[in-house]
Amino acid sequence: MTETVSEAHGPQPFAHLGVPNAALYREVLLAFARAKERFIVHLRPEDVAAELRRENDEQLAQALQKLVEWGNLRADADTGRVTTVEDFHRRRFLFQLTAAGHAAEQAIAFYEEAIGRRGALQSVALADIADQLAALSALAGAADPDPAKAHLLLLTLAERFSSLADNAQAFMSSLRRAIDFSDGDVQGFIAYKERLIDYIDRFIADLANSGARIAALLDELEARGHERLLVLAARREAADAVPEGADAAEARARAEADALASWRNRWRGLRDWFVSAGTGRPSQARLLRQAAVTAIKQLIDTVGMLNERRSGRSDRSADFRALARWFAEAPDEAAMHRLWRAAFGLTSARHLTVTADTLAAEGTNPPWAEAPPVRISPQLRRTGSYERRGRPNRVQDRSEARRLLREHAEREAAETAAARARLRTDGPTLLSELGVLDPRTFRLFLALLGDALAARLPGDTEVKTVTGDGSMEVRLSLVPDGGLVRVVTEDGVLTGPEHLIEITDLAEVS
C-alpha cells in the first residue's frame, strides 16, 4: 500500500477518494453502509470479504486499517470468539462506521444521486397537491381546526410540492443534456423521441388543468384564513423544541416564530409556483409550460437535423473530402489545375474600363488575340476600385419624406390608441352590444378574439389570456343558449355564438 495522507488533526473521511486504490476503499465502505441498512453495526474482516466476494487477504486488512486511520471506521477488539490465551493475544477486530464515516457516505450518495438524476414530470404530484389543498380548505372552514390534522396536511403538501419542483428542474436539465448530446446514440435518440414528446405533451395538459385548479384552491384557502393553519402547524412544531436557558417560554416562543416564518416562506413559494403576479411576473408553472413547449420544438428540430444527416445530405466537410478524393484520382497535373479552377475559380482577373473606345471595339467583336489593348488606370490594378472623375452626386433633401413618414406613424399610433379605447370595456359586455366597428378597430378586435379562442382548451366555456405584447387582457365567456350574434363593421358583418367579453388595457391600468 502506497497511499499517504496528511497528518492533519481530526478525521479525514474523504481522503480515500483521492488515492490510487480508491475503488477498493469505496467497495469496503459501501459494504459497511449496506450492512448498516440491515441494522448490522459490526463487521469482521471475513464478513467484509464475504460481502465483497473476495479473499480475506493482506490487501483487505491494510484497507481496513487505512480507513480506521482516516476516521471512516472504528476498530474494537474482538473478544467474542476468544477461547484460548493465544486467541487473546492474536489481533482480532470488529469494525464499524464512525459518525464521520457515515456522514461522508451519505454526502457521497447524495452527490452521486444529484449528478445522475434525470428527474420526472410528476402529473400525480399535481393531483396530490390539489387534493391536499382541498382538504386544507375544508379544514380552514371549521370553527376549531384540528392542529395535528392541519400539521400533517401541510407537511404532506410541502413534501409533494418540493418533490414536484425538484423533479421538474432535474428533468428539464437532463432533457437539455439529452438534446445537446444526441449525437452519441442517434438510433436510440430517434427511437424514444416520440414517447418523450408524448410524455411532455401529456404533462403540459395536466399542468394547465391542475394548475388552474390549484390556483383557485389557493385563493379559496387564503380567503378562508390559511394563516390560522400555518400558526397551528408552527405551534405544534415548537412544542418539540428543546428549551434553552432559564426561560423555557421565551425559547418556545422563539421556536414558534421561526417555524411560522418557515411555513410562510413555503406558502409563498407554493403561490409563486402556481399563481402569476401580473404580466411581468408569470408563475413558475407557466414558465415550466413554456420551457416544455420549447423543449418539444428543440427535440423536433434535432430529430430533423439527425434525419438530414442520415439521409446523406452533403455538408462542407463531406464536399471537401469528395474534392480531395477527386484530386487523388486525377490522371495528371493539368487535370488537377482544371479541377482547381472549376472548384475555386481563383484565376487571375481582367479589370475592364468601359469607355467609348471600348464600346466601339466591342461592336466589331474581334478575337482577344487580335483586339487592341485596353488601357486601365494604375489605381484600378493596385486597389481594385476605380474612381469616376466628375462632379459628385447632389445631396438629396429627404426632410419632406421624413416628415411624411413621421405624420403617417403618428396617425397610425393615434388610430391604434383610438381602437384600443373603443374596445376597452368597463366590465363583461355582450358581443352584440359592441356596436358598429370601424376597419382598424375591427382588425384589433379580430386579433384579440383570435388570441382568446386559441388559448381556450376543448370543453372550456371561459378563457382569460393576455396579448403577445402584454398590453391587453381578454376574458371571454360563452353565453349558454345565447344564440348567434352579429358584429357589424364598415366592411361587413361577423356572425358567431354569443359571448361575454371583457377587454382590459393593461397599459392604462399600470
C-alpha positions as CSV (number, residue, x, y, z in Angstrom):
1,M,0.0,0.0,0.0
2,T,1.5,3.3,-1.1
3,E,-1.3,5.8,-0.2
4,T,-0.4,8.7,2.0
5,V,-2.4,11.3,3.6
6,S,-1.5,14.5,5.5
7,E,-1.1,14.2,9.3
8,A,-3.9,16.7,9.9
9,H,-5.8,16.6,13.2
10,G,-9.3,15.1,13.2
11,P,-10.9,12.6,10.9
12,Q,-10.4,12.8,7.1
13,P,-13.4,10.7,5.8
14,F,-13.0,11.9,2.2
15,A,-9.2,11.2,2.0
16,H,-9.9,7.7,0.4
17,L,-11.4,9.3,-2.7
18,G,-8.0,10.8,-3.9
19,V,-5.7,7.8,-3.5
20,P,-4.7,5.3,-6.2
21,N,-6.6,2.4,-4.6
22,A,-9.8,4.4,-4.1
23,A,-12.0,1.7,-5.8
24,L,-11.3,-0.8,-3.1
25,Y,-12.0,1.7,-0.3
26,R,-15.3,2.6,-1.9
27,E,-16.3,-1.1,-2.1
28,V,-15.4,-1.6,1.6
29,L,-17.3,1.4,2.8
30,L,-20.3,0.6,0.6
31,A,-20.3,-2.9,2.3
32,F,-20.5,-1.2,5.7
33,A,-23.3,1.2,4.5
34,R,-25.4,-1.7,3.2
35,A,-24.8,-3.6,6.5
36,K,-26.0,-0.6,8.4
37,E,-29.2,-0.5,6.4
38,R,-29.7,-4.1,7.5
39,F,-29.2,-2.9,11.1
40,I,-25.9,-4.7,11.4
41,V,-23.4,-2.5,13.2
42,H,-20.1,-4.5,13.4
43,L,-18.4,-6.5,10.7
44,R,-15.3,-8.7,11.0
45,P,-12.8,-8.8,8.1
46,E,-14.1,-12.2,6.9
47,D,-17.6,-10.6,6.8
48,V,-16.4,-7.8,4.6
49,A,-14.6,-10.3,2.4
50,A,-17.8,-12.4,2.0
51,E,-19.8,-9.2,1.2
52,L,-17.3,-8.2,-1.5
53,R,-16.9,-11.8,-2.7
54,R,-13.1,-11.8,-2.5
55,E,-10.3,-13.3,-0.4
56,N,-9.7,-12.1,3.2
57,D,-6.1,-11.2,2.3
58,E,-3.5,-8.7,3.5
59,Q,-4.7,-6.1,1.0
60,L,-8.1,-6.0,2.6
61,A,-6.6,-5.9,6.1
62,Q,-4.5,-2.9,5.1
63,A,-7.5,-1.2,3.5
64,L,-9.5,-1.6,6.7
65,Q,-6.5,-0.2,8.7
66,K,-6.2,2.9,6.5
67,L,-9.9,3.6,6.8
68,V,-9.5,3.4,10.6
69,E,-6.6,5.9,10.3
70,W,-8.7,8.3,8.2
71,G,-11.6,8.2,10.6
72,N,-14.1,6.3,8.4
73,L,-14.1,3.2,10.6
74,R,-13.6,2.3,14.2
75,A,-11.8,-0.8,15.3
76,D,-12.7,-2.5,18.5
77,A,-11.1,-5.6,20.0
78,D,-13.0,-8.8,19.1
79,T,-13.2,-10.8,22.3
80,G,-16.4,-12.7,21.4
81,R,-14.6,-15.7,20.0
82,V,-11.6,-15.9,22.3
83,T,-11.2,-19.4,23.8
84,T,-7.5,-19.7,24.5
85,V,-4.7,-17.4,25.6
86,E,-3.3,-17.5,22.1
87,D,-6.6,-16.2,20.7
88,F,-6.5,-13.4,23.2
89,H,-3.0,-12.2,22.1
90,R,-3.8,-12.6,18.4
91,R,-5.1,-9.3,16.9
92,R,-8.8,-9.6,16.1
93,F,-11.0,-6.6,15.5
94,L,-14.6,-5.7,14.9
95,F,-15.1,-2.7,12.6
96,Q,-18.0,-0.3,12.3
97,L,-18.7,3.0,10.6
98,T,-17.9,6.1,12.7
99,A,-20.2,9.1,12.8
100,A,-17.9,11.0,10.4
101,G,-17.7,7.9,8.1
102,H,-21.4,7.6,8.0
103,A,-21.9,11.3,7.2
104,A,-19.3,11.1,4.4
105,E,-21.2,8.1,2.9
106,Q,-24.4,10.0,3.0
107,A,-22.8,13.0,1.4
108,I,-21.3,10.9,-1.4
109,A,-24.5,9.1,-2.1
110,F,-26.4,12.5,-2.2
111,Y,-23.8,13.9,-4.6
112,E,-24.0,10.8,-6.9
113,E,-27.8,10.9,-6.9
114,A,-27.9,14.6,-7.8
115,I,-25.4,14.2,-10.6
116,G,-27.0,11.2,-12.2
117,R,-30.6,12.3,-11.5
118,R,-32.8,12.5,-14.6
119,G,-36.0,13.7,-12.8
120,A,-39.6,13.3,-13.9
121,L,-42.6,15.4,-14.7
122,Q,-45.0,14.3,-11.9
123,S,-48.6,14.6,-13.0
124,V,-49.6,12.6,-10.0
125,A,-48.0,15.1,-7.7
126,L,-50.2,17.8,-9.2
127,A,-53.3,15.9,-8.3
128,D,-52.0,15.2,-4.8
129,I,-51.3,18.9,-4.2
130,A,-54.8,19.8,-5.3
131,D,-56.3,17.1,-3.0
132,Q,-54.2,18.4,-0.1
133,L,-55.3,22.0,-0.7
134,A,-58.9,20.9,-0.9
135,A,-58.6,19.1,2.4
136,L,-56.9,22.2,4.0
137,S,-59.7,24.4,2.6
138,A,-62.3,22.2,4.2
139,L,-60.3,22.2,7.5
140,A,-60.0,26.0,7.4
141,G,-63.7,26.3,7.2
142,A,-64.1,24.6,10.6
143,A,-64.6,26.7,13.7
144,D,-61.8,24.8,15.6
145,P,-59.4,23.0,13.2
146,D,-57.5,20.0,14.5
147,P,-53.8,21.1,14.9
148,A,-52.5,17.6,14.2
149,K,-54.5,17.2,11.0
150,A,-53.6,20.6,9.8
151,H,-49.9,20.0,10.5
152,L,-49.9,16.6,8.7
153,L,-51.7,18.0,5.7
154,L,-49.2,20.9,5.4
155,L,-46.3,18.5,5.8
156,T,-47.6,16.3,3.0
157,L,-48.3,19.3,0.9
158,A,-44.8,20.7,1.4
159,E,-43.2,17.3,0.6
160,R,-45.2,16.7,-2.6
161,F,-44.6,20.3,-3.8
162,S,-40.8,20.1,-3.1
163,S,-40.7,16.7,-5.0
164,L,-42.6,18.2,-7.9
165,A,-40.4,21.3,-8.2
166,D,-37.1,19.4,-7.8
167,N,-38.0,16.6,-10.2
168,A,-39.2,19.1,-12.8
169,Q,-36.0,21.0,-12.6
170,A,-33.9,17.9,-12.9
171,F,-36.0,16.6,-15.8
172,M,-35.6,19.8,-17.8
173,S,-31.8,19.7,-17.1
174,S,-31.5,16.1,-18.2
175,L,-33.6,16.8,-21.3
176,R,-31.3,19.7,-22.2
177,R,-28.3,17.3,-21.9
178,A,-30.1,14.7,-24.0
179,I,-30.6,17.2,-26.8
180,D,-27.1,18.5,-26.6
181,F,-25.5,15.1,-26.7
182,S,-27.9,13.5,-29.1
183,D,-25.0,12.6,-31.5
184,G,-23.9,9.9,-29.1
185,D,-26.6,7.5,-29.9
186,V,-28.6,8.6,-32.9
187,Q,-30.7,5.5,-33.3
188,G,-31.7,5.5,-29.6
189,F,-32.5,9.2,-29.6
190,I,-34.8,8.9,-32.6
191,A,-36.4,5.8,-31.3
192,Y,-37.5,7.3,-28.0
193,K,-38.2,10.9,-29.0
194,E,-41.9,10.2,-29.9
195,R,-42.5,8.7,-26.5
196,L,-40.7,11.6,-24.9
197,I,-42.7,14.2,-26.8
198,D,-46.0,12.5,-25.9
199,Y,-44.9,12.3,-22.2
200,I,-44.1,16.1,-22.2
201,D,-47.3,16.9,-24.0
202,R,-49.4,15.0,-21.5
203,F,-47.7,16.7,-18.6
204,I,-48.3,20.2,-20.2
205,A,-52.0,19.4,-20.5
206,D,-52.1,18.1,-16.9
207,L,-50.2,21.2,-15.7
208,A,-52.6,23.5,-17.4
209,N,-55.7,21.8,-15.9
210,S,-54.4,21.1,-12.5
211,G,-52.5,24.4,-12.3
212,A,-55.7,26.3,-12.7
213,R,-57.5,24.2,-10.1
214,I,-54.6,24.7,-7.6
215,A,-54.5,28.4,-8.2
216,A,-58.3,28.6,-7.5
217,L,-57.8,26.5,-4.3
218,L,-55.0,28.7,-3.1
219,D,-57.2,31.8,-3.5
220,E,-60.1,30.0,-1.7
221,L,-57.9,28.8,1.1
222,E,-56.4,32.3,1.7
223,A,-59.9,33.7,1.7
224,R,-60.8,31.2,4.5
225,G,-57.8,32.1,6.5
226,H,-54.8,29.9,5.7
227,E,-52.6,31.9,8.2
228,R,-54.5,30.2,11.1
229,L,-53.5,26.8,9.8
230,L,-49.8,27.9,9.5
231,V,-49.9,29.1,13.1
232,L,-51.3,25.8,14.3
233,A,-48.5,23.9,12.4
234,A,-45.8,26.2,13.8
235,R,-47.1,25.9,17.3
236,R,-47.2,22.1,17.1
237,E,-43.6,22.0,15.8
238,A,-42.5,24.4,18.5
239,A,-43.9,22.0,21.2
240,D,-40.9,19.7,20.4
241,A,-38.3,22.4,20.7
242,V,-35.6,21.8,23.3
243,P,-35.8,24.6,26.0
244,E,-32.6,26.7,26.1
245,G,-31.7,28.8,29.1
246,A,-33.8,29.5,32.2
247,D,-36.8,30.9,30.3
248,A,-38.4,28.0,28.6
249,A,-41.4,30.0,27.5
250,E,-39.2,32.5,25.7
251,A,-37.4,29.7,23.9
252,R,-40.6,28.1,22.8
253,A,-42.0,31.5,21.5
254,R,-38.8,31.9,19.5
255,A,-39.1,28.4,18.1
256,E,-42.7,29.1,17.2
257,A,-41.8,32.3,15.4
258,D,-39.0,30.6,13.5
259,A,-41.4,27.8,12.4
260,L,-44.1,30.2,11.4
261,A,-41.6,32.2,9.3
262,S,-40.5,28.9,7.6
263,W,-44.2,27.9,6.8
264,R,-44.9,31.4,5.4
265,N,-41.9,31.1,3.1
266,R,-43.1,27.7,1.9
267,W,-46.6,29.0,1.3
268,R,-45.2,32.0,-0.7
269,G,-43.1,29.6,-2.8
270,L,-46.2,27.5,-3.5
271,R,-48.2,30.5,-4.5
272,D,-45.5,31.9,-6.7
273,W,-45.3,28.5,-8.4
274,F,-48.9,28.4,-9.5
275,V,-50.2,31.9,-9.4
276,S,-48.9,34.7,-11.6
277,A,-48.3,38.1,-10.1
278,G,-49.3,40.2,-13.1
279,T,-47.9,40.1,-16.6
280,G,-44.4,41.0,-15.5
281,R,-44.1,38.1,-13.0
282,P,-45.5,34.9,-14.6
283,S,-45.8,31.8,-12.3
284,Q,-43.3,29.1,-12.4
285,A,-45.9,26.7,-13.7
286,R,-46.4,28.9,-16.7
287,L,-42.6,29.2,-17.2
288,L,-42.3,25.4,-17.0
289,R,-45.0,25.0,-19.7
290,Q,-43.1,27.5,-21.9
291,A,-39.9,25.6,-21.3
292,A,-41.6,22.3,-22.1
293,V,-43.0,23.6,-25.3
294,T,-39.6,24.9,-26.3
295,A,-38.1,21.6,-25.5
296,I,-40.6,19.8,-27.8
297,K,-39.6,22.2,-30.6
298,Q,-35.9,21.6,-30.0
299,L,-36.5,17.8,-30.0
300,I,-38.3,18.0,-33.3
301,D,-35.5,20.3,-34.8
302,T,-32.8,17.9,-33.5
303,V,-34.6,14.9,-35.0
304,G,-34.9,16.7,-38.3
305,M,-31.2,17.6,-38.3
306,L,-30.3,14.0,-37.5
307,N,-32.6,12.6,-40.3
308,E,-31.0,15.0,-42.7
309,R,-27.6,13.8,-41.7
310,R,-28.6,10.1,-42.0
311,S,-30.1,10.8,-45.5
312,G,-26.7,11.7,-46.8
313,R,-27.3,15.4,-47.3
314,S,-24.0,17.0,-48.2
315,D,-22.2,19.4,-45.9
316,R,-18.9,21.3,-46.3
317,S,-16.7,18.7,-44.7
318,A,-18.2,16.0,-47.0
319,D,-17.7,18.3,-50.0
320,F,-14.0,18.8,-49.1
321,R,-13.5,15.0,-48.6
322,A,-15.0,14.3,-52.0
323,L,-12.9,17.0,-53.6
324,A,-9.7,15.6,-52.0
325,R,-10.7,12.2,-53.4
326,W,-11.0,13.7,-56.9
327,F,-7.6,15.3,-56.6
328,A,-6.1,12.0,-55.6
329,E,-7.7,10.2,-58.6
330,A,-6.8,12.9,-61.2
331,P,-4.8,11.4,-64.1
332,D,-2.2,14.2,-64.4
333,E,-1.2,17.6,-63.1
334,A,-3.1,19.5,-65.9
335,A,-6.3,17.8,-64.8
336,M,-5.6,18.9,-61.2
337,H,-5.3,22.5,-62.3
338,R,-8.6,22.3,-64.2
339,L,-10.2,20.8,-61.2
340,W,-8.8,23.6,-59.0
341,R,-10.2,26.3,-61.3
342,A,-13.6,24.6,-61.5
343,A,-13.9,24.2,-57.7
344,F,-12.5,27.6,-56.5
345,G,-12.3,29.9,-59.5
346,L,-9.2,31.6,-58.1
347,T,-7.8,32.7,-61.5
348,S,-6.3,36.0,-62.5
349,A,-8.8,38.8,-63.0
350,R,-9.1,41.2,-66.0
351,H,-10.3,44.7,-65.0
352,L,-12.1,46.3,-67.9
353,T,-12.8,50.1,-68.0
354,V,-15.8,50.7,-70.2
355,T,-15.2,53.8,-72.4
356,A,-16.5,54.9,-75.8
357,D,-13.5,53.4,-77.4
358,T,-14.1,50.1,-75.6
359,L,-17.8,50.0,-76.8
360,A,-16.7,50.8,-80.4
361,A,-14.1,48.0,-80.3
362,E,-16.7,45.6,-78.7
363,G,-19.1,46.2,-81.6
364,T,-16.7,44.6,-84.1
365,N,-16.3,41.5,-81.8
366,P,-12.7,40.8,-82.7
367,P,-10.8,37.8,-81.2
368,W,-9.0,38.6,-78.0
369,A,-5.6,37.9,-79.6
370,E,-6.3,40.5,-82.3
371,A,-8.1,43.1,-80.3
372,P,-6.3,46.4,-79.4
373,P,-5.1,46.7,-75.8
374,V,-7.3,48.4,-73.3
375,R,-5.6,51.0,-71.1
376,I,-6.7,50.8,-67.5
377,S,-6.0,53.1,-64.5
378,P,-3.0,52.0,-62.4
379,Q,-5.2,52.7,-59.3
380,L,-7.6,50.1,-60.6
381,R,-4.9,47.5,-60.8
382,R,-3.5,48.4,-57.5
383,T,-6.7,48.8,-55.4
384,G,-9.3,47.0,-57.4
385,S,-11.6,50.1,-57.5
386,Y,-11.9,52.9,-60.0
387,E,-13.0,56.4,-59.0
388,R,-15.0,58.2,-61.7
389,R,-14.0,61.7,-62.3
390,G,-16.5,64.5,-62.4
391,R,-18.9,66.3,-60.1
392,P,-20.2,64.3,-57.1
393,N,-23.9,63.5,-56.9
394,R,-26.0,66.1,-55.3
395,V,-27.1,65.5,-51.7
396,Q,-30.8,64.9,-51.7
397,D,-33.0,66.7,-49.2
398,R,-35.1,64.0,-47.5
399,S,-36.7,66.2,-44.9
400,E,-40.1,66.2,-46.6
401,A,-40.1,62.4,-46.9
402,R,-39.1,62.1,-43.2
403,R,-42.0,64.5,-42.3
404,L,-44.5,62.4,-44.2
405,L,-43.3,59.2,-42.6
406,R,-43.5,60.8,-39.1
407,E,-47.0,62.0,-39.8
408,H,-48.0,58.6,-41.1
409,A,-46.6,56.9,-38.0
410,E,-48.3,59.4,-35.7
411,R,-51.6,58.9,-37.5
412,E,-51.3,55.1,-37.2
413,A,-50.5,55.4,-33.5
414,A,-53.5,57.6,-32.9
415,E,-55.8,55.3,-34.8
416,T,-54.5,52.3,-32.8
417,A,-55.0,54.2,-29.5
418,A,-58.5,55.1,-30.5
419,A,-59.2,51.5,-31.4
420,R,-57.9,50.3,-28.0
421,A,-60.0,52.9,-26.2
422,R,-63.1,51.9,-28.3
423,L,-62.7,48.2,-27.4
424,R,-61.9,48.7,-23.8
425,T,-64.9,47.6,-21.6
426,D,-65.8,48.6,-18.1
427,G,-66.9,45.0,-17.4
428,P,-68.3,42.0,-19.1
429,T,-70.1,43.0,-22.3
430,L,-72.1,41.0,-24.8
431,L,-70.6,40.9,-28.3
432,S,-74.0,42.0,-29.6
433,E,-73.6,45.3,-27.6
434,L,-70.3,46.3,-29.2
435,G,-71.9,48.4,-31.9
436,V,-70.5,49.3,-35.3
437,L,-66.8,48.9,-35.6
438,D,-64.5,50.8,-38.0
439,P,-62.0,48.9,-40.0
440,R,-59.0,49.5,-37.7
441,T,-61.0,48.7,-34.6
442,F,-62.4,45.6,-36.2
443,R,-58.9,44.3,-37.1
444,L,-57.8,44.8,-33.5
445,F,-61.0,43.1,-32.3
446,L,-60.3,40.1,-34.6
447,A,-56.7,39.8,-33.2
448,L,-58.0,39.9,-29.6
449,L,-60.7,37.4,-30.3
450,G,-58.3,35.1,-32.1
451,D,-55.8,35.1,-29.1
452,A,-58.7,34.2,-26.7
453,L,-60.1,31.4,-28.9
454,A,-56.6,30.0,-29.4
455,A,-56.0,29.9,-25.6
456,R,-59.3,28.1,-24.9
457,L,-59.0,24.4,-24.3
458,P,-61.5,21.9,-25.6
459,G,-64.6,21.8,-23.4
460,D,-63.9,25.2,-21.6
461,T,-66.6,27.9,-21.7
462,E,-64.4,30.6,-20.3
463,V,-60.9,31.7,-21.1
464,K,-58.6,34.5,-19.9
465,T,-55.4,35.5,-21.9
466,V,-53.0,38.3,-22.5
467,T,-51.9,39.5,-25.9
468,G,-48.4,38.7,-27.0
469,D,-47.1,42.2,-26.3
470,G,-48.6,42.1,-22.8
471,S,-50.6,45.3,-23.4
472,M,-54.2,44.0,-23.3
473,E,-56.1,41.3,-21.4
474,V,-59.1,39.5,-22.8
475,R,-61.6,37.4,-20.8
476,L,-64.1,35.5,-23.0
477,S,-67.1,33.5,-21.7
478,L,-69.6,31.6,-23.7
479,V,-73.3,32.6,-23.1
480,P,-75.4,29.4,-22.7
481,D,-78.3,29.4,-25.2
482,G,-77.2,32.9,-26.3
483,G,-77.8,32.1,-30.0
484,L,-75.9,33.8,-32.8
485,V,-74.6,37.4,-32.6
486,R,-73.9,39.8,-35.5
487,V,-71.0,42.2,-35.1
488,V,-71.5,45.0,-37.6
489,T,-68.5,46.6,-39.2
490,E,-68.0,49.0,-42.1
491,D,-66.7,46.2,-44.2
492,G,-69.4,43.6,-43.4
493,V,-71.0,41.6,-40.7
494,L,-69.2,39.0,-38.4
495,T,-71.6,36.2,-37.2
496,G,-70.9,33.8,-34.3
497,P,-72.1,32.4,-31.0
498,E,-72.9,35.0,-28.3
499,H,-70.1,35.6,-25.7
500,L,-69.4,37.8,-22.8
501,I,-66.2,39.7,-23.5
502,E,-64.1,41.8,-21.1
503,I,-61.2,43.7,-22.6
504,T,-58.7,45.5,-20.2
505,D,-56.0,47.9,-21.4
506,L,-53.1,46.9,-19.1
507,A,-51.1,49.9,-20.2
508,E,-53.8,52.2,-18.8
509,V,-54.1,50.1,-15.6
510,S,-50.4,50.4,-14.9
